[in-house]
Amino acid sequence: MLNKNIETFLGCDNEYGESDIVVFGAPFDSTTSFRPGTRFASRTMRGESYGLETYSPYQDKDLEDLAIFDGGDLELCFGDTEKALAAIESYTTRVLRDNKRPVMIGGEHLVTLGAVRAVARKYPDLHVVHFDAHADLRDDYLGITLSHATVLHRVWDIIGDHRIYQFGIRSGERSEFQWGRDHVTTQKFNFNGLADVIEKLQGKPVYFTLDLDVLDPSVFPGTGTPEPGGVSFMELLEAIQQVSRLNLVGCDINELSPVYDQSGASTAVACKVLRELLLAMA
C-alpha cells in the first residue's frame, strides 16, 4: 500500500487501493540545457490547482466523480541521472503491477524515459504519442546520451521504428529531422493527421507524453525553452480529447518552469491541462 500524500492535486485525494489512476511528481531538471526550474513544477501545480474547479465545462465531467490517487513527489537524486531514472522506473513499475495507470508530472522531459522503461516492459507492443515544440531526437547532446534533448531517441532505443508519433514539432537540428524521417512519424507545427493516427493505434497500448512547450509562448511563457509558433490552448485541449480515445496505459506532462512566469498564468494553464487530461482518461 502506498501512503496518501498530504497535499494533493485538485480532486486527486482518493485512496490508492480504490484508484485507477495514480498521479506522481518527478521533480528533476539536472540535464536542462537552457533555463532550469522544472523541478518546482509538480509542487507548484498542487498548490495552485485549488484556484480551479474540479468540474470541466469542456467535457461535462468532474474530478470529484473519479477515483484518482496523488502519491506526491519522488525523492530523486540530482547528482546521478541514471539513479533518478531508476527511481521513476521503479515507482511506475509498482503502479503498473497494481493494474493502475501512471500519470507523471515532470520535471524536464528526460523523466519520460524512466516511465517508458517500465511501461514498455509490461506492454511490449507499446506506441508513443508525443506533443512537443522540440523533436528531442538527438543521439547525444554535448556528448551526453541522457538528456532532455535526447529523450525520444532513447525511447526509440526501447520500442523501435515507427512507434513514435510526434506533433507540434517546430525546433531541432537538421540531423534530427533527417534521422526522424526513417524512424518516427513527425507532424511539424500542428496536430494535422492526429485523427488518422488515433484510428491506426486503436487497441494498441499507448504512452502519451505532453511537453507543455507545444503551446505558443503567448499562452505558456513559463517554460525553460520557449519556441514561438506553437498551438493554442483550445487546440491542445481538443487534441487531448482525441488522444483519450486510445488505450492510454501511461501519461506524463512536463516542462512547466514556474519561475519564468511570475503572473502564475503558465501554472494555471498546466493545471487546467492536467485536469482535462485526467478527465479525458477517465
Protein Blocks (a to p, Z undefined) as FASTA:
>chain_A
ZZddfbdcehiaccfklpcbdcdddddfklbckbghklmmmmmmmmmmmmpcfbdfklop
afklpccddebjadddfkbmklmmmmmmmmmmmmmmnopacdddehjfklmmmmmmmmmm
mmmmbccddddfblolafbeghiabdfklmmmmmmmmnoghiaccehiabdcfklmmmmm
mmmccdehiaghklmmmmmmgoiacdddddfklpcfklmmcbfbdcehiacfklmmmmmm
mmmmpccfbdcdehiafklomnommmmmmmmmmmmmmmmmZZ
